Amino acid sequence: MASKTHKPGQKAPASAQVRIVGPRGGDTGQERTTVRGKILPPTPKPGQSYVVADRTKNGAGRGK
């Protein structure tokens, strides 16, 4: 998978919508809204992780 995954409990890399993906990278169809620097919430099932789907358009979503 080309996109970097982030685990629950890590700091969010950017203010964005993040997709929840399964252990092998499959899309679950669920998204969460995150704020850069805040802790990513737990996922519904063990082994799942997050992938940034859509950064916010207001400067807070800019990556470094």
Secondary structure, DSSP 4 states (H G I P E B T S, - for coil): --SPEE-TTSBPSSSEEEEEE-TTS-EEEEEEEE-TTSBPPPPSSTT-EEEEEEE-SSSTT---
